[in-house]
Amino acid sequence: MSYVRPNIDAMAGYVPGEQPRPGTGIIKLNSNENPYPPSPQVIEVLRHFENELLRRYPDPFARNFCQAIADVLGVPADWIIVGNGSDDLLNLLVRACADDAARPIVYPTPTYVLYRTLAALQPATVVEVPYPDDFQFPLKDLVAAQGAITFIATPNSPSGHVVALSDLRDLAQQASGLVVVDEAYVDFAEGSALSLVQEFDNVVVLRTLSKGYGLAGLRLGFGIANPALLAELFKVKDSYNVDALAIALGTAAMRDQAYKNTCVDKIKSSRAALTKELRHLGFTALDSHGNFVLATPPQPNAEQLYLALKEQGILVRYFKQPRLDDKLRISVGTEEQNHALIAALVRLLPSLQP
């Protein structure tokens, strides 16, 4: 006998990237984490954090953090909503806006698989629109699906491609519901959809501190949208969804843009070098605008190669699903980690048979 709702009983849960225990020495290139530590200003705030703040409930609107975002991005502070990671905000949007076939969730695939999981939790109807092989934006089919929410990840994971601002503008003009632009990897790309938020009242832009700011363990993200829409979302938000420590550390990270940009520049340089090395080994590697590379091995043995790398103490991401099961998604590490990966591939590729 099952004690849960039928949709929960039937669904497959989201499977995060493997998390080895600290101190194992494993090279972790499977979850698109930033390979560099957070800003020294973040560490300083952590060191001197006021204990009294842990006794009290935190600011339910994270106003100090919102003001730091507003100062950096040039948007009004009351256009910002904060979440326990941007995944919290994705969940909030689904709960608020989507349900049956009349209010479906729409997105192009392949993309972030959590969209599908959140829809199954609701439950909500899903319309998945396949990207063509060249990842040209399927605008017509997305509009025709008439989503209550249309999720667009740009840069997209796992492909790493970006959606042109003009395509996003066309979608916002023609969509019947919300257009949620998931910019988790925007710090590693050129350009953003942020300008569309003030141009269209149906556009939400989501960001996270997990990638560019090296704070995946903190779980802090934010969304930017018209205040009238945010007022509806605040009805659904947990009362205190972001803790006091996260607010303080996130504020410090946001105000140290120089450090974040230095780390991002190093990752971009390493991404270019890693892509070049993979292609030299015979991989087909897409140009990426994220902190990862999607690469197809020279032989059809992606799963075998993933397992062999794991035995060597190197974790990359393998997706056992159509259109991705011949590929590996490799997070950009430090130069030393990337060199270790390439050296392992040089050893392994000749010995593995598809």
C-alpha positions as CSV (number, residue, x, y, z in Angstrom):
1,M,0.0,0.0,0.0
2,S,1.3,3.4,-0.9
3,Y,0.7,6.4,1.4
4,V,1.6,9.1,-1.1
5,R,-0.4,10.7,-3.9
6,P,-0.5,8.6,-7.1
7,N,1.6,11.1,-9.1
8,I,4.4,10.8,-6.5
9,D,4.2,7.0,-6.5
10,A,4.5,7.0,-10.3
11,M,7.2,9.6,-10.8
12,A,11.0,9.3,-10.9
13,G,12.8,11.7,-8.5
14,Y,15.5,14.1,-9.6
15,V,18.9,12.5,-9.3
16,P,21.6,15.1,-8.4
17,G,25.3,14.6,-9.3
18,E,27.2,12.3,-7.1
19,Q,28.6,14.0,-4.0
20,P,31.7,12.2,-2.6
21,R,32.6,12.7,1.1
22,P,35.0,15.6,1.8
23,G,38.7,14.5,2.0
24,T,38.4,11.7,-0.5
25,G,40.7,13.4,-3.0
26,I,38.2,12.8,-5.8
27,I,38.3,15.3,-8.7
28,K,34.7,16.4,-8.9
29,L,33.7,17.7,-12.3
30,N,30.1,16.5,-12.4
31,S,27.9,19.2,-10.8
32,N,29.1,22.4,-12.4
33,E,30.3,23.8,-9.1
34,N,32.8,26.7,-9.1
35,P,36.3,25.2,-8.6
36,Y,37.4,28.3,-6.6
37,P,36.5,29.3,-3.1
38,P,34.0,32.1,-2.2
39,S,35.1,35.7,-1.9
40,P,37.4,36.5,1.1
41,Q,34.7,39.0,2.1
42,V,32.3,36.1,2.5
43,I,34.7,34.2,4.7
44,E,35.2,37.4,6.8
45,V,31.4,37.8,7.4
46,L,31.2,34.1,8.3
47,R,34.0,34.4,10.8
48,H,32.3,37.3,12.6
49,F,28.7,36.4,12.2
50,E,26.5,37.6,15.0
51,N,25.2,34.6,17.0
52,E,22.1,36.5,18.1
53,L,20.9,36.5,14.5
54,L,20.6,32.7,14.7
55,R,18.1,32.9,17.6
56,R,15.7,35.1,15.7
57,Y,13.8,34.5,12.5
58,P,15.5,36.0,9.4
59,D,14.1,38.9,7.3
60,P,11.4,37.1,5.2
61,F,12.2,39.4,2.2
62,A,16.1,39.3,2.6
63,R,16.1,43.1,2.1
64,N,19.9,43.6,2.6
65,F,20.6,41.0,-0.1
66,C,18.0,42.5,-2.4
67,Q,19.6,45.9,-2.0
68,A,23.0,44.5,-2.9
69,I,21.5,42.9,-6.0
70,A,19.8,46.1,-6.9
71,D,23.0,48.1,-6.6
72,V,25.0,45.7,-8.7
73,L,22.4,45.0,-11.5
74,G,20.7,48.4,-11.6
75,V,17.2,47.1,-10.9
76,P,14.8,48.3,-8.2
77,A,15.0,46.3,-5.0
78,D,11.3,45.7,-4.9
79,W,11.6,43.8,-8.2
80,I,13.6,41.0,-6.5
81,I,12.5,37.8,-4.8
82,V,15.0,35.6,-3.0
83,G,15.0,31.8,-2.7
84,N,16.7,28.9,-1.1
85,G,18.6,28.4,-4.3
86,S,17.0,29.2,-7.7
87,D,15.5,25.7,-7.5
88,D,13.3,27.0,-4.7
89,L,12.0,29.7,-7.0
90,L,11.4,27.3,-9.8
91,N,9.3,25.2,-7.4
92,L,7.4,28.3,-6.3
93,L,6.6,29.3,-9.8
94,V,5.3,25.8,-10.7
95,R,3.1,25.7,-7.5
96,A,1.7,29.1,-8.2
97,C,1.0,28.9,-12.0
98,A,0.7,25.4,-13.4
99,D,-1.6,22.4,-13.1
100,D,-3.6,20.6,-15.7
101,A,-3.6,20.6,-19.5
102,A,-5.1,24.1,-19.6
103,R,-2.0,25.4,-17.7
104,P,1.0,23.3,-18.8
105,I,4.7,23.7,-18.3
106,V,6.6,24.1,-21.5
107,Y,10.3,23.9,-22.2
108,P,12.7,22.9,-25.0
109,T,14.8,19.8,-24.5
110,P,17.4,18.6,-23.7
111,T,17.6,21.0,-20.7
112,Y,17.6,21.1,-16.9
113,V,15.7,17.9,-15.9
114,L,14.4,19.4,-12.7
115,Y,11.7,21.2,-14.7
116,R,10.1,17.8,-15.5
117,T,10.4,16.7,-11.8
118,L,8.7,19.8,-10.5
119,A,5.9,19.3,-13.0
120,A,5.4,15.7,-11.8
121,L,5.3,16.9,-8.2
122,Q,2.5,19.4,-8.8
123,P,1.3,17.5,-10.8
124,A,1.2,19.6,-14.0
125,T,1.0,18.8,-17.7
126,V,4.3,19.0,-19.5
127,V,5.0,19.9,-23.1
128,E,8.6,19.2,-24.1
129,V,9.7,20.8,-27.4
130,P,12.8,19.2,-28.8
131,Y,15.7,21.4,-29.8
132,P,17.0,20.5,-33.3
133,D,20.5,19.1,-33.5
134,D,21.9,22.6,-34.1
135,F,20.0,24.0,-31.1
136,Q,18.2,26.7,-33.1
137,F,15.4,28.1,-31.0
138,P,12.0,26.4,-31.6
139,L,10.0,29.6,-31.1
140,K,6.9,28.6,-33.1
141,D,6.4,25.3,-31.3
142,L,7.0,26.8,-27.9
143,V,4.4,29.5,-28.5
144,A,1.9,26.9,-29.9
145,A,2.2,24.9,-26.7
146,Q,0.5,27.8,-24.8
147,G,2.3,27.2,-21.5
148,A,1.3,28.7,-18.2
149,I,5.1,28.8,-17.8
150,T,7.7,28.4,-20.5
151,F,11.1,27.7,-19.0
152,I,14.1,28.7,-21.0
153,A,17.6,28.0,-19.6
154,T,20.2,30.2,-21.2
155,P,23.0,29.3,-21.1
156,N,21.4,25.9,-21.4
157,S,22.6,22.9,-19.5
158,P,23.8,20.4,-20.7
159,S,24.4,21.9,-24.1
160,G,26.0,25.2,-23.1
161,H,24.4,27.2,-25.8
162,V,22.7,30.6,-25.4
163,V,19.4,31.7,-26.7
164,A,19.5,35.1,-28.5
165,L,17.9,38.0,-26.8
166,S,15.8,38.6,-29.9
167,D,14.4,35.1,-29.7
168,L,13.5,35.6,-26.0
169,R,11.8,38.9,-26.8
170,D,9.8,37.3,-29.6
171,L,8.7,34.5,-27.1
172,A,7.8,37.1,-24.5
173,Q,5.6,39.0,-27.0
174,Q,3.8,35.9,-28.2
175,A,3.6,33.6,-25.2
176,S,0.2,33.3,-23.4
177,G,1.8,32.8,-20.0
178,L,5.0,33.5,-18.1
179,V,8.4,33.2,-19.7
180,V,11.0,32.2,-17.0
181,V,14.5,32.7,-18.2
182,D,16.8,30.6,-16.1
183,E,20.2,32.3,-16.0
184,A,22.0,30.0,-13.6
185,Y,25.1,30.2,-15.8
186,V,24.9,33.8,-17.0
187,D,28.1,34.8,-15.3
188,F,30.1,32.7,-17.8
189,A,28.3,34.1,-20.8
190,E,28.0,37.4,-22.7
191,G,24.7,39.2,-22.4
192,S,21.5,38.6,-20.4
193,A,17.8,38.8,-20.7
194,L,17.5,41.1,-17.7
195,S,16.4,44.0,-19.9
196,L,13.2,42.1,-20.8
197,V,11.9,42.2,-17.3
198,Q,11.0,45.8,-17.4
199,E,9.9,45.5,-21.0
200,F,7.4,42.7,-20.4
201,D,5.3,41.9,-17.3
202,N,5.3,38.2,-18.1
203,V,9.1,37.7,-17.9
204,V,11.0,36.4,-14.9
205,V,14.7,36.1,-14.8
206,L,16.3,33.7,-12.3
207,R,19.9,33.7,-11.0
208,T,21.9,31.8,-8.5
209,L,25.0,32.2,-6.4
210,S,25.9,28.6,-6.8
211,K,27.9,28.9,-10.0
212,G,29.7,32.3,-10.5
213,Y,30.0,33.0,-6.8
214,G,31.2,29.6,-5.6
215,L,28.4,29.3,-3.1
216,A,26.6,26.1,-4.1
217,G,26.6,24.9,-0.5
218,L,24.9,28.0,0.7
219,R,21.7,27.5,-1.4
220,L,20.8,31.1,-2.4
221,G,19.2,32.4,-5.6
222,F,17.0,35.2,-6.7
223,G,14.4,36.2,-9.3
224,I,13.7,39.5,-10.9
225,A,10.2,40.4,-12.2
226,N,7.5,43.0,-12.1
227,P,6.4,43.7,-8.5
228,A,2.7,42.9,-9.3
229,L,3.8,39.4,-10.3
230,L,6.0,39.1,-7.2
231,A,3.1,40.0,-5.0
232,E,1.4,36.9,-6.2
233,L,4.5,34.7,-5.8
234,F,5.0,36.0,-2.2
235,K,1.6,34.4,-1.3
236,V,3.2,31.0,-2.2
237,K,6.7,31.5,-0.7
238,D,7.5,29.9,2.6
239,S,7.5,32.5,5.3
240,Y,11.3,32.3,6.0
241,N,12.6,30.5,3.0
242,V,16.2,31.9,3.3
243,D,18.2,31.8,6.5
244,A,20.0,34.7,8.2
245,L,23.5,33.3,7.5
246,A,22.7,32.9,3.8
247,I,21.4,36.5,3.6
248,A,24.6,37.9,5.2
249,L,27.0,35.8,3.2
250,G,25.1,36.3,-0.1
251,T,25.2,40.1,0.5
252,A,29.0,40.0,1.0
253,A,29.4,37.9,-2.2
254,M,27.2,40.2,-4.3
255,R,29.2,43.2,-3.2
256,D,32.5,41.7,-4.2
257,Q,32.1,41.7,-7.9
258,A,35.8,42.1,-8.5
259,Y,36.6,38.8,-6.9
260,K,33.7,37.0,-8.7
261,N,34.8,38.4,-12.1
262,T,38.4,37.3,-11.5
263,C,37.3,33.7,-10.9
264,V,34.9,33.8,-13.8
265,D,37.7,35.0,-16.1
266,K,39.9,32.1,-15.0
267,I,37.0,29.6,-15.7
268,K,36.4,31.0,-19.1
269,S,40.1,30.7,-20.0
270,S,40.2,27.1,-18.7
271,R,36.9,26.3,-20.6
272,A,38.5,27.3,-23.9
273,A,41.7,25.3,-23.1
274,L,39.6,22.2,-22.0
275,T,37.5,22.3,-25.1
276,K,40.6,22.5,-27.3
277,E,42.2,19.5,-25.5
278,L,39.0,17.4,-25.8
279,R,38.7,18.1,-29.5
280,H,42.4,17.2,-29.9
281,L,41.6,13.8,-28.4
282,G,38.8,13.3,-31.0
283,F,35.8,14.4,-28.9
284,T,33.1,16.5,-30.5
285,A,32.7,19.3,-28.0
286,L,30.1,22.0,-28.4
287,D,31.1,25.7,-27.8
288,S,29.9,26.4,-24.3
289,H,28.8,29.6,-22.5
290,G,28.6,27.8,-19.1
291,N,31.2,26.5,-16.8
292,F,31.0,23.1,-18.4
293,V,31.5,21.4,-21.7
294,L,29.2,18.8,-23.4
295,A,31.5,16.4,-25.2
296,T,30.9,13.3,-27.3
297,P,33.7,10.7,-27.2
298,P,35.4,9.6,-30.4
299,Q,33.9,6.1,-29.9
300,P,30.3,5.4,-28.8
301,N,31.3,4.5,-25.2
302,A,30.3,7.4,-23.1
303,E,28.9,5.4,-20.2
304,Q,32.0,3.1,-20.2
305,L,34.3,6.1,-20.2
306,Y,32.3,7.7,-17.4
307,L,32.7,4.6,-15.2
308,A,36.4,4.3,-16.1
309,L,37.0,7.9,-15.1
310,K,35.2,7.2,-11.8
311,E,37.5,4.3,-11.1
312,Q,40.4,6.8,-11.6
313,G,38.9,9.2,-9.0
314,I,37.4,11.6,-11.5
315,L,33.7,12.3,-11.6
316,V,32.0,13.7,-14.7
317,R,28.2,13.7,-15.5
318,Y,26.6,11.0,-17.6
319,F,22.9,11.2,-18.5
320,K,21.3,7.9,-19.5
321,Q,18.6,9.4,-21.6
322,P,17.9,9.8,-25.3
323,R,20.1,12.3,-27.2
324,L,22.5,12.5,-24.2
325,D,23.5,8.9,-23.6
326,D,26.5,9.2,-26.0
327,K,27.9,12.3,-24.3
328,L,29.6,13.4,-21.1
329,R,29.1,16.8,-19.4
330,I,32.3,17.9,-17.9
331,S,32.5,20.8,-15.4
332,V,35.4,23.1,-15.8
333,G,37.8,22.6,-12.9
334,T,41.1,24.3,-11.9
335,E,43.9,24.0,-14.4
336,E,45.4,21.1,-12.3
337,Q,42.1,19.3,-12.3
338,N,41.6,19.8,-16.0
339,H,45.1,18.5,-16.7
340,A,44.4,15.4,-14.6
341,L,41.2,14.7,-16.6
342,I,43.0,15.0,-19.9
343,A,45.9,12.8,-18.7
344,A,43.3,10.2,-17.6
345,L,41.5,10.3,-21.0
346,V,44.8,9.9,-22.8
347,R,45.4,6.7,-20.8
348,L,41.9,5.4,-21.1
349,L,40.7,6.1,-24.6
350,P,43.0,3.5,-26.4
351,S,42.0,0.7,-24.0
352,L,38.2,1.1,-24.0
353,Q,36.1,-0.6,-26.6
354,P,32.6,0.6,-27.5
